[in-house]
Amino acid sequence: MNQEVAMAHQQARRTLKVPSKPERLEARITSEQKRIIERAAGLRGTSVTEFVVASAQQAATNAIRDYEMLSLHAKAREAFVNALLNPPAPNAAANRAAARYRRRISR
């Protein structure tokens, strides 16, 4: 069954126009890492190259998203603390609201 899926996938790739991929990426890995990657690629019905590229791209996307989220959280925290430590002066609307509140409380 796995072999049938892989063959169908290869046939689909041949019939579809795939954009050229001029960039190359190489890595040295252990025999155990290669065995695991080959097995996983086979289970997914993809080539090792397709599996590695898809996995690396997903990992890169996640790493970028995590970094950007942490960066955003740090900026938000900084803005919050700054607002607490250095609050802006109340504007006219805030002053009117405070006066209304004091009048209601003092009744």
WOZISUL-V997079 format. One record per run of one state. SS is the DSSP state (h for helix, s for strand, l for the rest). FROM is the first residue (numbers start at 0). TO is the last residue. If there is no record, write none. Layout:
BEGIN
ss->SS from->FROM to->TO
ss->SS from->FROM to->TO
END
This chain:
BEGIN
ss->l from->0 to->0
ss->h from->1 to->14
ss->l from->15 to->29
ss->h from->30 to->43
ss->l from->44 to->46
ss->h from->47 to->84
ss->l from->85 to->90
ss->h from->91 to->104
ss->l from->105 to->106
END
